[in-house]
Amino acid sequence: MKPKHVKRLLSSAVAEVAGTPEDYCVNPDRDFTRTRKISLQKLISGIINMECKSLPNELIDMFKGTSDIPSVSAFVQQRDKLKPEAFEAVFNKFTARLTVNSGYMPVLAVDGSDVRLPTNPDDKLTYLPGSRTQDPYNSLHINALYDLNQHLYRAVVIQNGAQRDECSALQQLVDRSDIPLALVIADRGYESYNNLAHIQEKGWYFLIRIKDGNHGIKNGFDLPAEDSFDVNITLSLTRKQTKEAKEFFKDRNHYRCISHTSPFDYLPQYSRKADPLIFYTLKFRIVRFKISEHYYETVITNLPAEKYSPEALKKLYAARWGIETSFRDLKYTIGLLKYHSKKTACIRQEIFARLILYNFVEVITSHVAISKKQRKYTYKCNFSVATHVCRLFLRGQTSPPYVESAIAKCLIPIRPNRKRNRFVLGEVLQRFFYRVA
């Protein structure tokens, strides 16, 4: 896909949203009804292409240093009129056009990441009280479906920090999707019968890492005593605990009771004693394989055993790390951790704007031709340089083929299987620094 075509797709998505301001404005009867320096289309495009500069410098870039630069106050007033849903709509329209007729089954990694907000105890939806070792803070939680083949964010749900529920977010992402067939790969936080049922009802495949000890889904099954195994299970779930049901529960690998306090959307929450037994059937494999000399992992999947051996599942699950590196690029290269407002609604605008820019850069970068030479490593485009070039391209300060040639000149080696000891620091709110040019 050529850069000019990608830019045209983004511009058309922005124009569609800007063409119906009444759907996305706080006050539809009066917002964006007058002609001003900052039109709705200019506002959306400008926020998408923002960097980590101060607002005056951002406006200078937005208006290319002309005398028509509006004041910071005018810009803030204009963006306060716009709901975050406008940027969500641009994200959905743009992404749908990038992924149409891809011709393959998407492999989607699901994960979440917190975005720290300025501390505000009055915002009860995002405020978290902290703990003995952590101060109170506010946050939003990003839940994303990330395409591991195309390196694109396919769908996103943003939750308030105090209402964070990753399993519920995954169910929303799956149920809302119009993808006919996909594989969802998830880590241990998504271990839930309800998640498996939603993916199964969608007709998709799942590959989820589960707890390897005596807790979670694995607990209670009669599994082989060997270190590695691959077991097919057909499990019937019910909420009733009558005498008849308890007889079934003796067959631990085929019947199980779900507590009334556990969410499960495909069984009635309550029933009378005289009501017949209702079962919901899940079909899956529990696979345990070796990942290093002393460590094993256990996954649950409905992928067919004849096509996906334990070794193939191991490689598939390892690919999930792509969403982790995408969050790193999104936060530190695209600039998700730097905001131009303290208002939660405006920060939501910038989150979707950063996701749009990430997809824009990835699509252009993926089609840059890299010359093959006699080198020790295989090389890829430097994402940081590509982001800078794509920002210039969006502003009209460069054009193809200079976009591709500039990106192709800055390459970095791909070093697979690199391992380092993990060093984790507590996340610190990265506030805006006016001295950064």
C-alpha positions in Angstrom: 0.0 0.0 0.0 1.6 3.3 -1.2 2.0 6.2 1.3 -0.2 8.4 -0.8 -3.0 5.9 -0.7 -2.7 5.4 3.1 -2.8 9.2 3.6 -5.9 9.4 1.4 -7.6 6.7 3.5 -6.9 8.6 6.7 -8.0 11.9 5.2 -11.3 10.3 4.0 -12.0 8.8 7.5 -11.4 12.2 9.1 -13.6 13.9 6.5 -16.4 11.5 7.1 -16.4 12.2 10.9 -16.0 16.0 10.3 -18.9 15.8 7.9 -21.3 14.9 10.7 -20.3 17.1 13.6 -23.7 16.7 15.3 -22.8 13.1 16.1 -19.6 13.9 18.0 -20.1 17.4 19.5 -20.9 18.1 23.1 -23.6 20.7 22.0 -24.7 19.6 18.5 -26.9 22.7 18.0 -24.1 25.2 18.2 -20.7 23.6 18.2 -18.7 23.9 15.0 -21.6 25.8 13.3 -19.5 28.9 12.7 -16.4 29.3 10.4 -13.3 29.6 12.5 -9.5 29.2 12.1 -9.6 25.7 13.5 -12.3 23.7 11.6 -13.4 20.3 12.9 -11.3 18.5 10.2 -8.3 20.6 11.0 -8.7 20.0 14.7 -8.9 16.2 14.3 -6.0 16.0 11.9 -3.9 18.3 14.0 -4.4 16.2 17.2 -3.6 13.0 15.4 -0.2 14.5 14.2 0.7 16.1 17.6 4.2 15.4 19.0 5.4 16.0 22.6 5.9 19.8 22.2 4.2 22.6 24.1 0.8 23.7 22.7 2.2 26.9 21.1 4.8 24.9 19.2 2.2 22.3 18.2 0.0 25.1 16.7 3.0 26.5 14.9 3.6 23.1 13.3 -0.1 22.6 12.6 -0.5 25.9 10.8 3.1 25.8 9.2 4.2 29.0 10.9 1.7 31.2 9.0 0.1 34.4 10.5 -3.2 32.6 10.9 -2.0 30.7 14.0 -4.9 30.7 16.5 -4.3 31.2 20.2 -3.8 28.3 22.6 -7.0 29.3 24.3 -8.9 29.1 21.0 -7.5 25.6 20.4 -8.4 24.4 23.9 -12.0 25.7 23.6 -12.4 24.0 20.2 -11.2 20.6 21.4 -13.4 20.8 24.5 -16.4 20.8 22.2 -15.5 17.5 20.7 -16.2 14.1 22.3 -13.5 11.4 22.3 -15.9 9.2 20.2 -14.9 11.3 17.2 -11.4 10.0 17.3 -12.7 6.5 18.1 -14.8 6.7 14.9 -11.8 7.8 12.8 -9.7 5.0 14.3 -12.4 2.4 13.4 -13.0 3.7 9.9 -9.3 4.0 9.1 -8.4 0.6 10.5 -11.3 -1.1 8.7 -10.0 0.2 5.4 -6.4 -0.9 6.1 -7.4 -4.5 6.8 -10.1 -5.1 4.2 -9.7 -8.3 2.1 -6.5 -9.3 3.9 -7.0 -12.9 2.7 -5.7 -14.7 5.8 -6.9 -15.6 9.3 -5.8 -12.8 11.6 -3.7 -13.8 14.6 -4.8 -11.4 17.3 -3.0 -10.8 20.6 -5.1 -9.3 23.4 -3.6 -7.4 26.3 -4.1 -4.3 28.4 -1.9 -1.3 29.5 -2.5 1.4 32.0 -2.2 5.1 31.2 -1.5 7.3 34.2 -3.6 10.5 34.6 -3.0 13.6 36.7 -4.1 12.8 40.2 -7.7 13.9 40.9 -9.5 12.4 43.9 -12.8 14.0 42.7 -12.8 11.8 39.5 -14.2 8.6 41.1 -14.3 6.7 37.9 -10.5 6.8 37.3 -9.2 7.3 40.9 -7.5 4.4 42.6 -6.6 4.7 46.3 -3.1 3.0 46.0 -1.7 0.8 48.7 0.9 1.0 51.5 3.7 1.2 49.0 1.9 3.2 46.3 0.4 6.7 46.4 -3.2 7.2 45.1 -3.4 7.9 41.4 -5.8 8.1 38.4 -5.6 6.0 35.4 -7.3 4.7 32.2 -6.9 1.2 31.0 -6.4 0.4 27.3 -7.6 -3.0 26.1 -6.5 -3.9 22.6 -6.7 -6.5 19.9 -3.4 -6.4 18.0 -2.9 -8.1 14.7 0.5 -9.9 15.0 0.8 -10.4 11.2 0.0 -6.9 10.0 1.3 -5.1 13.2 -1.9 -3.1 13.6 -4.3 -2.4 16.4 -7.6 -3.8 15.1 -9.9 -2.8 18.0 -9.6 -1.0 21.3 -11.7 -0.6 24.5 -10.7 2.1 27.0 -11.9 1.6 30.6 -11.8 3.9 33.6 -9.2 2.8 36.1 -11.7 2.1 38.9 -13.8 0.0 36.5 -11.0 -2.0 35.0 -12.1 -5.5 33.9 -9.9 -7.1 31.2 -12.2 -10.1 30.8 -15.2 -8.0 30.1 -13.2 -5.9 27.7 -12.1 -9.0 25.8 -15.7 -10.1 25.5 -16.7 -6.7 24.1 -13.8 -6.8 21.6 -14.8 -10.2 20.4 -18.6 -9.7 20.2 -18.3 -6.3 18.4 -15.8 -7.5 15.8 -16.9 -8.2 12.2 -13.9 -10.5 11.5 -15.3 -13.9 10.3 -12.5 -16.0 11.6 -9.5 -15.2 13.9 -7.2 -16.7 16.5 -7.0 -14.9 19.9 -3.8 -15.3 21.9 -3.9 -14.2 25.5 -1.9 -14.3 28.8 -3.0 -15.7 32.1 -5.1 -12.7 33.1 -7.7 -13.9 30.5 -8.2 -17.4 32.0 -12.0 -17.6 32.2 -14.7 -20.0 31.0 -16.8 -17.0 30.0 -14.0 -15.8 27.7 -13.7 -19.2 26.1 -17.4 -19.3 25.5 -17.6 -15.9 23.9 -14.7 -16.8 21.5 -16.3 -20.2 20.8 -19.7 -18.6 20.0 -18.0 -16.2 17.7 -16.6 -19.2 15.7 -13.0 -18.1 16.5 -10.0 -20.0 17.9 -8.3 -19.2 21.2 -4.9 -19.9 22.6 -4.6 -18.8 26.3 -1.9 -19.4 28.8 -3.3 -20.7 32.1 -2.0 -21.1 35.6 0.3 -24.1 35.8 -0.3 -24.8 39.5 -3.3 -25.9 41.6 -5.5 -22.9 40.8 -7.5 -21.8 37.8 -9.0 -23.8 35.0 -6.4 -26.6 35.1 -7.3 -27.5 38.7 -9.7 -30.4 39.1 -9.1 -32.2 35.8 -7.6 -35.7 35.8 -4.5 -35.0 33.7 -1.5 -37.2 33.0 1.3 -37.2 35.5 4.0 -36.5 32.8 5.7 -33.1 32.6 4.4 -32.6 29.0 1.0 -33.7 27.7 -1.8 -32.8 25.2 -5.3 -33.7 26.4 -8.6 -33.2 24.6 -11.5 -32.2 26.8 -15.3 -31.8 26.2 -16.6 -30.0 29.2 -20.3 -29.5 30.1 -20.9 -26.5 32.4 -24.0 -25.9 34.6 -25.0 -23.8 37.5 -27.3 -26.3 39.2 -26.2 -28.5 42.1 -29.0 -31.0 42.3 -28.5 -34.6 43.2 -28.7 -35.4 39.5 -26.0 -32.8 38.7 -23.7 -34.0 41.4 -23.7 -37.4 39.9 -22.4 -35.9 36.7 -19.7 -33.9 38.5 -18.0 -37.2 39.5 -16.8 -37.3 35.9 -14.3 -34.5 36.5 -13.1 -34.2 32.9 -16.5 -33.8 31.4 -18.8 -31.9 33.9 -18.3 -28.9 36.1 -20.4 -26.5 38.1 -20.1 -22.8 37.8 -20.8 -20.7 40.8 -23.7 -18.2 40.7 -21.1 -15.5 41.6 -19.0 -16.3 38.5 -20.0 -14.5 35.3 -21.1 -16.8 32.5 -23.3 -15.3 29.9 -24.6 -18.6 28.3 -26.3 -20.1 31.3 -29.2 -18.6 33.4 -28.0 -16.9 36.5 -30.7 -18.5 38.7 -33.1 -21.3 38.2 -35.8 -23.2 40.2 -35.2 -26.6 41.6 -37.9 -28.1 39.3 -36.2 -26.6 36.2 -34.4 -29.1 34.0 -30.6 -29.2 33.9 -29.1 -26.9 31.3 -25.5 -27.5 30.1 -23.2 -25.4 28.0 -20.5 -27.4 26.2 -16.9 -26.2 25.7 -14.4 -28.2 23.6 -10.7 -27.5 24.1 -7.2 -29.0 24.6 -5.0 -28.5 27.6 -1.4 -28.6 26.5 1.7 -28.5 28.7 5.1 -28.1 27.0 8.7 -27.3 28.0 10.0 -23.8 27.4 13.4 -24.0 29.1 15.5 -26.5 31.0 13.5 -26.2 34.2 10.3 -24.4 33.2 7.0 -25.5 31.6 3.9 -23.6 30.4 0.3 -24.8 30.1 -2.1 -23.4 27.5 -5.7 -24.0 26.7 -6.8 -24.0 23.0 -9.4 -25.2 20.6 -7.0 -25.3 17.6 -7.1 -28.8 16.0 -4.4 -31.1 17.2 -3.7 -32.5 13.7 -2.6 -29.1 12.4 -1.2 -27.5 15.6 1.2 -29.7 17.6 2.5 -28.6 21.0 5.6 -27.3 19.4 3.5 -25.2 16.9 1.5 -23.9 19.9 4.7 -22.9 21.7 5.8 -20.8 18.7 2.4 -19.3 18.3 2.2 -18.2 21.9 5.7 -16.8 21.8 4.5 -14.5 19.0 2.2 -12.8 21.5 5.2 -10.7 22.6 4.5 -8.5 19.6 1.7 -6.7 21.5 4.1 -5.9 24.3 6.7 -4.3 22.0 3.8 -2.4 20.3 2.8 -0.9 23.6 6.4 0.2 24.1 6.5 1.9 20.7 3.1 3.4 21.3 4.1 4.9 24.6 7.6 6.0 24.1 8.0 6.5 20.3 4.5 7.7 19.3 4.3 9.6 22.6 1.2 8.2 24.4 2.6 9.2 27.8 2.7 12.9 26.9 -0.6 14.8 26.9 -1.6 18.3 26.1 -4.4 18.5 28.7 -5.3 17.3 32.2 -8.9 16.6 31.3 -9.8 12.9 31.0 -11.9 13.4 27.9 -9.1 15.2 26.1 -6.6 12.5 27.1 -9.0 9.9 25.6 -8.9 11.9 22.4 -5.1 11.7 22.4 -5.1 8.0 23.1 -7.1 7.2 20.0 -5.1 9.8 18.1 -1.9 8.0 19.0 -3.4 4.6 18.0 -4.3 6.1 14.6 -0.8 7.4 14.1 0.7 4.1 15.1 -1.3 2.2 12.5 -0.5 4.9 9.9 3.2 4.5 10.5 3.1 0.7 10.6 1.3 0.4 7.3 3.7 2.7 5.5 6.8 1.1 7.1 5.6 -2.5 6.2 5.7 -1.6 2.5 9.1 0.0 2.5 11.5 -2.1 0.4 14.7 -3.1 2.2 17.6 -4.1 0.1 19.1 -7.5 0.9 22.9 -7.5 1.4 25.5 -9.9 2.8 24.8 -9.0 6.5 25.1 -10.8 9.7 21.5 -9.9 10.7 18.2 -9.3 8.9 17.3 -5.7 9.1 14.1 -3.8 9.6 13.0 -0.1 9.5 13.8 2.1 12.5 10.3 2.8 13.9 11.3 6.0 15.6 12.7 7.5 12.4 9.7 6.2 10.4 7.4 8.0 12.9 9.2 11.3 12.4 9.1 10.9 8.6 5.4 10.0 8.6 4.6 13.1 10.7 6.4 15.3 8.1 4.4 13.5 5.4 1.1 14.1 7.1 2.0 17.8 7.3 2.8 18.0 3.7 6.5 18.7 4.3 7.7 15.7 2.3 6.1 13.4 -0.3 6.6 10.0 -1.9 9.1 8.6 -3.0 11.1 10.5 -0.4 9.0 9.0 2.4 10.1 5.5 1.5 13.7 6.3 0.7 14.2 8.3 4.0 12.7 5.4 6.0 14.8 2.8 4.1 18.0 4.6 4.9 17.6 4.1 8.7 17.6 0.4 9.5 18.2 -1.6 12.7 19.1 -5.3 13.0 16.6 -7.9 14.1 18.2 -10.0 16.9 15.9 -12.9 17.7 15.9 -14.9 20.9 17.7 -12.1 22.9 17.1 -12.4 26.6 17.7 -10.0 29.5 16.9 -10.0 33.1 13.7 -8.1 33.6 14.2 -4.9 35.6 10.9 -3.3 36.6 10.4 0.2 38.1 7.1 1.6 39.3 5.4 3.5 36.6 5.8 7.2 37.0 3.4 9.8 35.6 5.4 11.5 32.8 4.1 15.1 33.0 4.5 17.6 30.2 7.8 19.6 30.3 7.6 23.0 28.6 11.4 23.1 28.1 11.3 20.2 25.7 11.3 21.8 22.2 
